[in-house]
Amino acid sequence: CDSIKMLSYFSKVGDPCPGQPYKGGTFCAFLPGNREGQKTAMLLKKAFERGLTFQIKSCSGEERVTWGLIPHKTSWDGGKARNGYPDAQYLREVGTAL
C-alpha cells in the first residue's frame, strides 16, 4: 500500500510565536496507488511546499502543529467518518480543495 508520510516543524508569517519550535508529530496520509492517487500526491506536495498542509493551533496553552484544512486520509479503513477508506468521493473532494 502506498502512503505519504510528512513530518514538519516550521514557522511562517502569521504564526503566533514566529521562530519558536512547535510540538508536532508524525503525520501520515494514505492514497491509492493508481493514476488518480499519484496525481493527488503531486497536488498535496505542492500544497505542502506552499505551507497549506499544516496549521498551528493552541491546545491547552501550547502551540501545536496540526493538519490544515485540506482533507487527508489517515487510515486505510474506518470509512469517511474516521478519515479512512472506503470513501468513494475522497479524491474528488481533495482535488476540489486543492
PDB file as gemmi writes it, atoms N, CA and C in Angstrom:
CRYST1    1.000    1.000    1.000  90.00  90.00  90.00 P 1                      
ATOM      1  N   CYS A   1       0.833  -1.181   0.000  1.00  0.00           N  
ATOM      2  CA  CYS A   1       0.000   0.000   0.000  1.00  0.00           C  
ATOM      3  C   CYS A   1       0.877   1.245   0.000  1.00  0.00           C  
ATOM      4  N   ASP A   2       0.465   2.254  -0.751  1.00  0.00           N  
ATOM      5  CA  ASP A   2       1.217   3.492  -0.863  1.00  0.00           C  
ATOM      6  C   ASP A   2       0.793   4.449   0.236  1.00  0.00           C  
ATOM      7  N   SER A   3       1.751   5.189   0.729  1.00  0.00           N  
ATOM      8  CA  SER A   3       1.418   6.200   1.721  1.00  0.00           C  
ATOM      9  C   SER A   3       2.360   7.373   1.583  1.00  0.00           C  
ATOM     10  N   ILE A   4       1.928   8.498   2.095  1.00  0.00           N  
ATOM     11  CA  ILE A   4       2.748   9.697   2.164  1.00  0.00           C  
ATOM     12  C   ILE A   4       2.946   9.968   3.644  1.00  0.00           C  
ATOM     13  N   LYS A   5       4.163  10.125   4.061  1.00  0.00           N  
ATOM     14  CA  LYS A   5       4.443  10.414   5.461  1.00  0.00           C  
ATOM     15  C   LYS A   5       5.110  11.778   5.540  1.00  0.00           C  
ATOM     16  N   MET A   6       4.503  12.687   6.284  1.00  0.00           N  
ATOM     17  CA  MET A   6       5.020  14.046   6.383  1.00  0.00           C  
ATOM     18  C   MET A   6       5.321  14.395   7.832  1.00  0.00           C  
ATOM     19  N   LEU A   7       6.472  14.960   8.061  1.00  0.00           N  
ATOM     20  CA  LEU A   7       6.848  15.445   9.392  1.00  0.00           C  
ATOM     21  C   LEU A   7       7.407  16.833   9.204  1.00  0.00           C  
ATOM     22  N   SER A   8       6.915  17.788   9.933  1.00  0.00           N  
ATOM     23  CA  SER A   8       7.355  19.154   9.718  1.00  0.00           C  
ATOM     24  C   SER A   8       7.295  19.968  10.998  1.00  0.00           C  
ATOM     25  N   TYR A   9       8.343  20.743  11.215  1.00  0.00           N  
ATOM     26  CA  TYR A   9       8.359  21.788  12.233  1.00  0.00           C  
ATOM     27  C   TYR A   9       8.690  23.043  11.462  1.00  0.00           C  
ATOM     28  N   PHE A  10       7.815  24.030  11.505  1.00  0.00           N  
ATOM     29  CA  PHE A  10       8.001  25.173  10.630  1.00  0.00           C  
ATOM     30  C   PHE A  10       7.486  26.438  11.269  1.00  0.00           C  
ATOM     31  N   SER A  11       7.802  27.555  10.624  1.00  0.00           N  
ATOM     32  CA  SER A  11       7.320  28.860  11.038  1.00  0.00           C  
ATOM     33  C   SER A  11       7.025  29.652   9.777  1.00  0.00           C  
ATOM     34  N   LYS A  12       5.958  30.429   9.792  1.00  0.00           N  
ATOM     35  CA  LYS A  12       5.627  31.262   8.645  1.00  0.00           C  
ATOM     36  C   LYS A  12       4.928  32.521   9.131  1.00  0.00           C  
ATOM     37  N   VAL A  13       4.710  33.449   8.228  1.00  0.00           N  
ATOM     38  CA  VAL A  13       4.028  34.695   8.569  1.00  0.00           C  
ATOM     39  C   VAL A  13       2.668  34.374   9.179  1.00  0.00           C  
ATOM     40  N   GLY A  14       2.352  35.032  10.277  1.00  0.00           N  
ATOM     41  CA  GLY A  14       1.076  34.821  10.935  1.00  0.00           C  
ATOM     42  C   GLY A  14       1.133  33.813  12.071  1.00  0.00           C  
ATOM     43  N   ASP A  15       2.305  33.190  12.276  1.00  0.00           N  
ATOM     44  CA  ASP A  15       2.433  32.258  13.394  1.00  0.00           C  
ATOM     45  C   ASP A  15       2.286  33.022  14.699  1.00  0.00           C  
ATOM     46  N   PRO A  16       1.676  32.413  15.712  1.00  0.00           N  
ATOM     47  CA  PRO A  16       1.513  33.106  16.993  1.00  0.00           C  
ATOM     48  C   PRO A  16       2.842  33.406  17.680  1.00  0.00           C  
ATOM     49  N   CYS A  17       3.845  32.599  17.447  1.00  0.00           N  
ATOM     50  CA  CYS A  17       5.170  32.780  18.049  1.00  0.00           C  
ATOM     51  C   CYS A  17       6.248  32.527  16.986  1.00  0.00           C  
ATOM     52  N   PRO A  18       6.454  33.465  16.051  1.00  0.00           N  
ATOM     53  CA  PRO A  18       7.403  33.243  14.959  1.00  0.00           C  
ATOM     54  C   PRO A  18       8.788  32.843  15.451  1.00  0.00           C  
ATOM     55  N   GLY A  19       9.359  31.859  14.775  1.00  0.00           N  
ATOM     56  CA  GLY A  19      10.706  31.410  15.098  1.00  0.00           C  
ATOM     57  C   GLY A  19      10.790  30.413  16.230  1.00  0.00           C  
ATOM     58  N   GLN A  20       9.680  30.166  16.907  1.00  0.00           N  
ATOM     59  CA  GLN A  20       9.671  29.224  18.023  1.00  0.00           C  
ATOM     60  C   GLN A  20       9.328  27.818  17.519  1.00  0.00           C  
ATOM     61  N   PRO A  21       9.927  26.802  18.127  1.00  0.00           N  
ATOM     62  CA  PRO A  21       9.544  25.441  17.738  1.00  0.00           C  
ATOM     63  C   PRO A  21       8.151  25.109  18.271  1.00  0.00           C  
ATOM     64  N   TYR A  22       7.484  24.217  17.560  1.00  0.00           N  
ATOM     65  CA  TYR A  22       6.154  23.790  17.951  1.00  0.00           C  
ATOM     66  C   TYR A  22       6.144  22.294  18.133  1.00  0.00           C  
ATOM     67  N   LYS A  23       5.285  21.831  19.017  1.00  0.00           N  
ATOM     68  CA  LYS A  23       5.104  20.392  19.126  1.00  0.00           C  
ATOM     69  C   LYS A  23       4.316  19.936  17.914  1.00  0.00           C  
ATOM     70  N   GLY A  24       4.689  18.828  17.398  1.00  0.00           N  
ATOM     71  CA  GLY A  24       4.007  18.297  16.225  1.00  0.00           C  
ATOM     72  C   GLY A  24       3.838  16.811  16.377  1.00  0.00           C  
ATOM     73  N   GLY A  25       4.223  16.104  15.403  1.00  0.00           N  
ATOM     74  CA  GLY A  25       4.096  14.659  15.449  1.00  0.00           C  
ATOM     75  C   GLY A  25       4.378  14.080  14.090  1.00  0.00           C  
ATOM     76  N   THR A  26       4.086  12.841  13.947  1.00  0.00           N  
ATOM     77  CA  THR A  26       4.207  12.184  12.662  1.00  0.00           C  
ATOM     78  C   THR A  26       2.848  12.228  11.996  1.00  0.00           C  
ATOM     79  N   PHE A  27       2.793  12.789  10.825  1.00  0.00           N  
ATOM     80  CA  PHE A  27       1.547  12.930  10.085  1.00  0.00           C  
ATOM     81  C   PHE A  27       1.617  11.986   8.898  1.00  0.00           C  
ATOM     82  N   CYS A  28       0.720  11.040   8.848  1.00  0.00           N  
ATOM     83  CA  CYS A  28       0.733  10.030   7.811  1.00  0.00           C  
ATOM     84  C   CYS A  28      -0.601  10.040   7.080  1.00  0.00           C  
ATOM     85  N   ALA A  29      -0.533  10.140   5.754  1.00  0.00           N  
ATOM     86  CA  ALA A  29      -1.748  10.147   4.935  1.00  0.00           C  
ATOM     87  C   ALA A  29      -1.647   9.053   3.888  1.00  0.00           C  
ATOM     88  N   PHE A  30      -2.779   8.486   3.530  1.00  0.00           N  
ATOM     89  CA  PHE A  30      -2.819   7.372   2.593  1.00  0.00           C  
ATOM     90  C   PHE A  30      -3.546   7.757   1.311  1.00  0.00           C  
ATOM     91  N   LEU A  31      -3.000   7.285   0.207  1.00  0.00           N  
ATOM     92  CA  LEU A  31      -3.622   7.457  -1.100  1.00  0.00           C  
ATOM     93  C   LEU A  31      -3.569   6.130  -1.835  1.00  0.00           C  
ATOM     94  N   PRO A  32      -4.540   5.892  -2.714  1.00  0.00           N  
ATOM     95  CA  PRO A  32      -4.476   4.667  -3.510  1.00  0.00           C  
ATOM     96  C   PRO A  32      -3.321   4.738  -4.510  1.00  0.00           C  
ATOM     97  N   GLY A  33      -2.747   3.603  -4.845  1.00  0.00           N  
ATOM     98  CA  GLY A  33      -1.607   3.545  -5.744  1.00  0.00           C  
ATOM     99  C   GLY A  33      -2.014   3.489  -7.205  1.00  0.00           C  
ATOM    100  N   ASN A  34      -2.945   4.348  -7.608  1.00  0.00           N  
ATOM    101  CA  ASN A  34      -3.355   4.398  -9.007  1.00  0.00           C  
ATOM    102  C   ASN A  34      -3.038   5.780  -9.578  1.00  0.00           C  
ATOM    103  N   ARG A  35      -3.400   6.009 -10.837  1.00  0.00           N  
ATOM    104  CA  ARG A  35      -3.076   7.269 -11.503  1.00  0.00           C  
ATOM    105  C   ARG A  35      -3.683   8.468 -10.773  1.00  0.00           C  
ATOM    106  N   GLU A  36      -4.929   8.352 -10.373  1.00  0.00           N  
ATOM    107  CA  GLU A  36      -5.583   9.460  -9.673  1.00  0.00           C  
ATOM    108  C   GLU A  36      -4.937   9.717  -8.311  1.00  0.00           C  
ATOM    109  N   GLY A  37      -4.535   8.647  -7.617  1.00  0.00           N  
ATOM    110  CA  GLY A  37      -3.832   8.800  -6.347  1.00  0.00           C  
ATOM    111  C   GLY A  37      -2.486   9.478  -6.530  1.00  0.00           C  
ATOM    112  N   GLN A  38      -1.771   9.149  -7.609  1.00  0.00           N  
ATOM    113  CA  GLN A  38      -0.476   9.776  -7.888  1.00  0.00           C  
ATOM    114  C   GLN A  38      -0.642  11.256  -8.226  1.00  0.00           C  
ATOM    115  N   LYS A  39      -1.694  11.578  -8.986  1.00  0.00           N  
ATOM    116  CA  LYS A  39      -1.975  12.980  -9.309  1.00  0.00           C  
ATOM    117  C   LYS A  39      -2.281  13.757  -8.026  1.00  0.00           C  
ATOM    118  N   THR A  40      -3.066  13.157  -7.153  1.00  0.00           N  
ATOM    119  CA  THR A  40      -3.396  13.795  -5.882  1.00  0.00           C  
ATOM    120  C   THR A  40      -2.151  13.988  -5.031  1.00  0.00           C  
ATOM    121  N   ALA A  41      -1.249  13.011  -5.033  1.00  0.00           N  
ATOM    122  CA  ALA A  41       0.007  13.130  -4.278  1.00  0.00           C  
ATOM    123  C   ALA A  41       0.822  14.323  -4.765  1.00  0.00           C  
ATOM    124  N   MET A  42       0.860  14.546  -6.073  1.00  0.00           N  
ATOM    125  CA  MET A  42       1.592  15.696  -6.613  1.00  0.00           C  
ATOM    126  C   MET A  42       0.957  17.013  -6.166  1.00  0.00           C  
ATOM    127  N   LEU A  43      -0.373  17.058  -6.160  1.00  0.00           N  
ATOM    128  CA  LEU A  43      -1.062  18.271  -5.700  1.00  0.00           C  
ATOM    129  C   LEU A  43      -0.840  18.506  -4.203  1.00  0.00           C  
ATOM    130  N   LEU A  44      -0.861  17.425  -3.420  1.00  0.00           N  
ATOM    131  CA  LEU A  44      -0.600  17.553  -1.981  1.00  0.00           C  
ATOM    132  C   LEU A  44       0.828  18.025  -1.723  1.00  0.00           C  
ATOM    133  N   LYS A  45       1.766  17.576  -2.540  1.00  0.00           N  
ATOM    134  CA  LYS A  45       3.161  18.027  -2.397  1.00  0.00           C  
ATOM    135  C   LYS A  45       3.255  19.523  -2.643  1.00  0.00           C  
ATOM    136  N   LYS A  46       2.579  20.023  -3.689  1.00  0.00           N  
ATOM    137  CA  LYS A  46       2.575  21.464  -3.967  1.00  0.00           C  
ATOM    138  C   LYS A  46       1.949  22.238  -2.804  1.00  0.00           C  
ATOM    139  N   ALA A  47       0.859  21.702  -2.263  1.00  0.00           N  
ATOM    140  CA  ALA A  47       0.210  22.358  -1.122  1.00  0.00           C  
ATOM    141  C   ALA A  47       1.158  22.405   0.072  1.00  0.00           C  
ATOM    142  N   PHE A  48       1.892  21.315   0.296  1.00  0.00           N  
ATOM    143  CA  PHE A  48       2.867  21.269   1.382  1.00  0.00           C  
ATOM    144  C   PHE A  48       3.951  22.334   1.174  1.00  0.00           C  
ATOM    145  N   GLU A  49       4.472  22.414  -0.034  1.00  0.00           N  
ATOM    146  CA  GLU A  49       5.529  23.387  -0.342  1.00  0.00           C  
ATOM    147  C   GLU A  49       5.048  24.821  -0.169  1.00  0.00           C  
ATOM    148  N   ARG A  50       3.753  25.048  -0.310  1.00  0.00           N  
ATOM    149  CA  ARG A  50       3.175  26.391  -0.152  1.00  0.00           C  
ATOM    150  C   ARG A  50       2.705  26.662   1.274  1.00  0.00           C  
ATOM    151  N   GLY A  51       2.948  25.720   2.174  1.00  0.00           N  
ATOM    152  CA  GLY A  51       2.582  25.910   3.580  1.00  0.00           C  
ATOM    153  C   GLY A  51       1.105  25.738   3.877  1.00  0.00           C  
ATOM    154  N   LEU A  52       0.386  24.973   3.032  1.00  0.00           N  
ATOM    155  CA  LEU A  52      -1.056  24.823   3.196  1.00  0.00           C  
ATOM    156  C   LEU A  52      -1.473  23.525   3.879  1.00  0.00           C  
ATOM    157  N   THR A  53      -0.533  22.627   4.114  1.00  0.00           N  
ATOM    158  CA  THR A  53      -0.873  21.303   4.643  1.00  0.00           C  
ATOM    159  C   THR A  53      -1.130  21.316   6.144  1.00  0.00           C  
ATOM    160  N   PHE A  54      -0.388  22.133   6.863  1.00  0.00           N  
ATOM    161  CA  PHE A  54      -0.491  22.161   8.320  1.00  0.00           C  
ATOM    162  C   PHE A  54      -0.892  23.537   8.804  1.00  0.00           C  
ATOM    163  N   GLN A  55      -1.363  23.579  10.034  1.00  0.00           N  
ATOM    164  CA  GLN A  55      -1.649  24.845  10.703  1.00  0.00           C  
ATOM    165  C   GLN A  55      -1.177  24.741  12.137  1.00  0.00           C  
ATOM    166  N   ILE A  56      -1.115  25.864  12.789  1.00  0.00           N  
ATOM    167  CA  ILE A  56      -0.689  25.888  14.180  1.00  0.00           C  
ATOM    168  C   ILE A  56      -1.898  26.250  15.023  1.00  0.00           C  
ATOM    169  N   LYS A  57      -2.182  25.417  16.010  1.00  0.00           N  
ATOM    170  CA  LYS A  57      -3.322  25.639  16.898  1.00  0.00           C  
ATOM    171  C   LYS A  57      -2.834  25.636  18.334  1.00  0.00           C  
ATOM    172  N   SER A  58      -3.546  26.373  19.157  1.00  0.00           N  
ATOM    173  CA  SER A  58      -3.262  26.372  20.581  1.00  0.00           C  
ATOM    174  C   SER A  58      -4.071  25.258  21.228  1.00  0.00           C  
ATOM    175  N   CYS A  59      -3.393  24.400  21.962  1.00  0.00           N  
ATOM    176  CA  CYS A  59      -4.043  23.266  22.626  1.00  0.00           C  
ATOM    177  C   CYS A  59      -3.559  23.226  24.072  1.00  0.00           C  
ATOM    178  N   SER A  60      -4.437  23.511  25.002  1.00  0.00           N  
ATOM    179  CA  SER A  60      -4.090  23.545  26.427  1.00  0.00           C  
ATOM    180  C   SER A  60      -2.927  24.499  26.695  1.00  0.00           C  
ATOM    181  N   GLY A  61      -2.956  25.660  26.037  1.00  0.00           N  
ATOM    182  CA  GLY A  61      -1.934  26.672  26.257  1.00  0.00           C  
ATOM    183  C   GLY A  61      -0.627  26.396  25.544  1.00  0.00           C  
ATOM    184  N   GLU A  62      -0.600  25.396  24.701  1.00  0.00           N  
ATOM    185  CA  GLU A  62       0.625  25.021  23.999  1.00  0.00           C  
ATOM    186  C   GLU A  62       0.356  25.076  22.499  1.00  0.00           C  
ATOM    187  N   GLU A  63       1.280  25.672  21.749  1.00  0.00           N  
ATOM    188  CA  GLU A  63       1.126  25.746  20.299  1.00  0.00           C  
ATOM    189  C   GLU A  63       1.546  24.418  19.684  1.00  0.00           C  
ATOM    190  N   ARG A  64       0.690  23.886  18.788  1.00  0.00           N  
ATOM    191  CA  ARG A  64       0.957  22.588  18.160  1.00  0.00           C  
ATOM    192  C   ARG A  64       0.726  22.656  16.656  1.00  0.00           C  
ATOM    193  N   VAL A  65       1.514  21.891  15.930  1.00  0.00           N  
ATOM    194  CA  VAL A  65       1.297  21.728  14.500  1.00  0.00           C  
ATOM    195  C   VAL A  65       0.218  20.659  14.321  1.00  0.00           C  
ATOM    196  N   THR A  66      -0.800  20.971  13.524  1.00  0.00           N  
ATOM    197  CA  THR A  66      -1.890  20.039  13.252  1.00  0.00           C  
ATOM    198  C   THR A  66      -2.174  20.049  11.746  1.00  0.00           C  
ATOM    199  N   TRP A  67      -3.002  19.107  11.305  1.00  0.00           N  
ATOM    200  CA  TRP A  67      -3.437  19.126   9.913  1.00  0.00           C  
ATOM    201  C   TRP A  67      -4.142  20.443   9.638  1.00  0.00           C  
ATOM    202  N   GLY A  68      -3.999  20.955   8.416  1.00  0.00           N  
ATOM    203  CA  GLY A  68      -4.698  22.157   7.982  1.00  0.00           C  
ATOM    204  C   GLY A  68      -6.091  21.809   7.478  1.00  0.00           C  
ATOM    205  N   LEU A  69      -6.587  22.616   6.564  1.00  0.00           N  
ATOM    206  CA  LEU A  69      -7.954  22.448   6.078  1.00  0.00           C  
ATOM    207  C   LEU A  69      -8.083  21.463   4.919  1.00  0.00           C  
ATOM    208  N   ILE A  70      -6.977  21.047   4.331  1.00  0.00           N  
ATOM    209  CA  ILE A  70      -7.029  20.080   3.233  1.00  0.00           C  
ATOM    210  C   ILE A  70      -7.293  18.701   3.826  1.00  0.00           C  
ATOM    211  N   PRO A  71      -8.328  18.014   3.359  1.00  0.00           N  
ATOM    212  CA  PRO A  71      -8.627  16.698   3.941  1.00  0.00           C  
ATOM    213  C   PRO A  71      -7.573  15.649   3.588  1.00  0.00           C  
ATOM    214  N   HIS A  72      -7.212  14.835   4.572  1.00  0.00           N  
ATOM    215  CA  HIS A  72      -6.259  13.739   4.389  1.00  0.00           C  
ATOM    216  C   HIS A  72      -6.862  12.459   4.941  1.00  0.00           C  
ATOM    217  N   LYS A  73      -6.565  11.354   4.302  1.00  0.00           N  
ATOM    218  CA  LYS A  73      -6.986  10.041   4.797  1.00  0.00           C  
ATOM    219  C   LYS A  73      -5.872   9.519   5.687  1.00  0.00           C  
ATOM    220  N   THR A  74      -6.172   9.365   6.957  1.00  0.00           N  
ATOM    221  CA  THR A  74      -5.157   8.956   7.929  1.00  0.00           C  
ATOM    222  C   THR A  74      -5.275   7.484   8.304  1.00  0.00           C  
ATOM    223  N   SER A  75      -6.148   6.781   7.614  1.00  0.00           N  
ATOM    224  CA  SER A  75      -6.339   5.348   7.885  1.00  0.00           C  
ATOM    225  C   SER A  75      -6.806   4.666   6.605  1.00  0.00           C  
ATOM    226  N   TRP A  76      -6.445   3.404   6.458  1.00  0.00           N  
ATOM    227  CA  TRP A  76      -6.929   2.630   5.310  1.00  0.00           C  
ATOM    228  C   TRP A  76      -8.359   2.145   5.519  1.00  0.00           C  
ATOM    229  N   ASP A  77      -8.842   2.191   6.748  1.00  0.00           N  
ATOM    230  CA  ASP A  77     -10.196   1.695   7.000  1.00  0.00           C  
ATOM    231  C   ASP A  77     -10.944   2.651   7.922  1.00  0.00           C  
ATOM    232  N   GLY A  78     -12.169   2.337   8.224  1.00  0.00           N  
ATOM    233  CA  GLY A  78     -12.983   3.164   9.104  1.00  0.00           C  
ATOM    234  C   GLY A  78     -13.959   4.061   8.369  1.00  0.00           C  
ATOM    235  N   GLY A  79     -13.801   4.167   7.056  1.00  0.00           N  
ATOM    236  CA  GLY A  79     -14.721   4.988   6.288  1.00  0.00           C  
ATOM    237  C   GLY A  79     -14.513   6.481   6.487  1.00  0.00           C  
ATOM    238  N   LYS A  80     -15.339   7.247   5.823  1.00  0.00           N  
ATOM    239  CA  LYS A  80     -15.238   8.708   5.840  1.00  0.00           C  
ATOM    240  C   LYS A  80     -15.300   9.285   7.257  1.00  0.00           C  
ATOM    241  N   ALA A  81     -16.150   8.731   8.092  1.00  0.00           N  
ATOM    242  CA  ALA A  81     -16.327   9.253   9.451  1.00  0.00           C  
ATOM    243  C   ALA A  81     -15.045   9.170  10.285  1.00  0.00           C  
ATOM    244  N   ARG A  82     -14.138   8.241   9.932  1.00  0.00           N  
ATOM    245  CA  ARG A  82     -12.893   8.081  10.696  1.00  0.00           C  
ATOM    246  C   ARG A  82     -11.661   8.432   9.865  1.00  0.00           C  
ATOM    247  N   ASN A  83     -11.860   9.319   8.863  1.00  0.00           N  
ATOM    248  CA  ASN A  83     -10.782   9.747   7.967  1.00  0.00           C  
ATOM    249  C   ASN A  83     -10.093   8.583   7.276  1.00  0.00           C  
ATOM    250  N   GLY A  84     -10.877   7.570   6.926  1.00  0.00           N  
ATOM    251  CA  GLY A  84     -10.314   6.397   6.266  1.00  0.00           C  
ATOM    252  C   GLY A  84     -11.076   6.032   5.016  1.00  0.00           C  
ATOM    253  N   TYR A  85     -10.685   4.930   4.465  1.00  0.00           N  
ATOM    254  CA  TYR A  85     -11.364   4.354   3.300  1.00  0.00           C  
ATOM    255  C   TYR A  85     -12.305   3.274   3.802  1.00  0.00           C  
ATOM    256  N   PRO A  86     -13.336   2.876   3.116  1.00  0.00           N  
ATOM    257  CA  PRO A  86     -13.699   3.377   1.800  1.00  0.00           C  
ATOM    258  C   PRO A  86     -14.363   4.750   1.865  1.00  0.00           C  
ATOM    259  N   ASP A  87     -14.075   5.552   0.859  1.00  0.00           N  
ATOM    260  CA  ASP A  87     -14.686   6.865   0.688  1.00  0.00           C  
ATOM    261  C   ASP A  87     -14.596   7.191  -0.795  1.00  0.00           C  
ATOM    262  N   ALA A  88     -15.621   6.838  -1.512  1.00  0.00           N  
ATOM    263  CA  ALA A  88     -15.629   6.962  -2.971  1.00  0.00           C  
ATOM    264  C   ALA A  88     -15.458   8.407  -3.448  1.00  0.00           C  
ATOM    265  N   GLN A  89     -15.765   9.385  -2.614  1.00  0.00           N  
ATOM    266  CA  GLN A  89     -15.707  10.793  -3.017  1.00  0.00           C  
ATOM    267  C   GLN A  89     -14.398  11.487  -2.642  1.00  0.00           C  
ATOM    268  N   TYR A  90     -13.520  10.808  -1.893  1.00  0.00           N  
ATOM    269  CA  TYR A  90     -12.354  11.487  -1.328  1.00  0.00           C  
ATOM    270  C   TYR A  90     -11.465  12.153  -2.378  1.00  0.00           C  
ATOM    271  N   LEU A  91     -11.038  11.425  -3.392  1.00  0.00           N  
ATOM    272  CA  LEU A  91     -10.116  12.014  -4.361  1.00  0.00           C  
ATOM    273  C   LEU A  91     -10.736  13.214  -5.071  1.00  0.00           C  
ATOM    274  N   ARG A  92     -12.027  13.173  -5.321  1.00  0.00           N  
ATOM    275  CA  ARG A  92     -12.716  14.327  -5.924  1.00  0.00           C  
ATOM    276  C   ARG A  92     -12.734  15.490  -4.933  1.00  0.00           C  
ATOM    277  N   GLU A  93     -13.049  15.216  -3.674  1.00  0.00           N  
ATOM    278  CA  GLU A  93     -13.124  16.280  -2.661  1.00  0.00           C  
ATOM    279  C   GLU A  93     -11.766  16.919  -2.412  1.00  0.00           C  
ATOM    280  N   VAL A  94     -10.717  16.119  -2.288  1.00  0.00           N  
ATOM    281  CA  VAL A  94      -9.395  16.693  -2.039  1.00  0.00           C  
ATOM    282  C   VAL A  94      -8.926  17.456  -3.276  1.00  0.00           C  
ATOM    283  N   GLY A  95      -9.255  16.957  -4.474  1.00  0.00           N  
ATOM    284  CA  GLY A  95      -8.907  17.679  -5.700  1.00  0.00           C  
ATOM    285  C   GLY A  95      -9.574  19.045  -5.758  1.00  0.00           C  
ATOM    286  N   THR A  96     -10.812  19.125  -5.316  1.00  0.00           N  
ATOM    287  CA  THR A  96     -11.533  20.397  -5.278  1.00  0.00           C  
ATOM    288  C   THR A  96     -10.895  21.342  -4.258  1.00  0.00           C  
ATOM    289  N   ALA A  97     -10.494  20.802  -3.105  1.00  0.00           N  
ATOM    290  CA  ALA A  97      -9.865  21.628  -2.064  1.00  0.00           C  
ATOM    291  C   ALA A  97      -8.514  22.158  -2.516  1.00  0.00           C  
ATOM    292  N   LEU A  98      -7.823  21.383  -3.337  1.00  0.00           N  
ATOM    293  CA  LEU A  98      -6.502  21.801  -3.792  1.00  0.00           C  
ATOM    294  C   LEU A  98      -6.613  22.743  -4.984  1.00  0.00           C  
TER     295      LEU A  98                                                      
END                                                                             
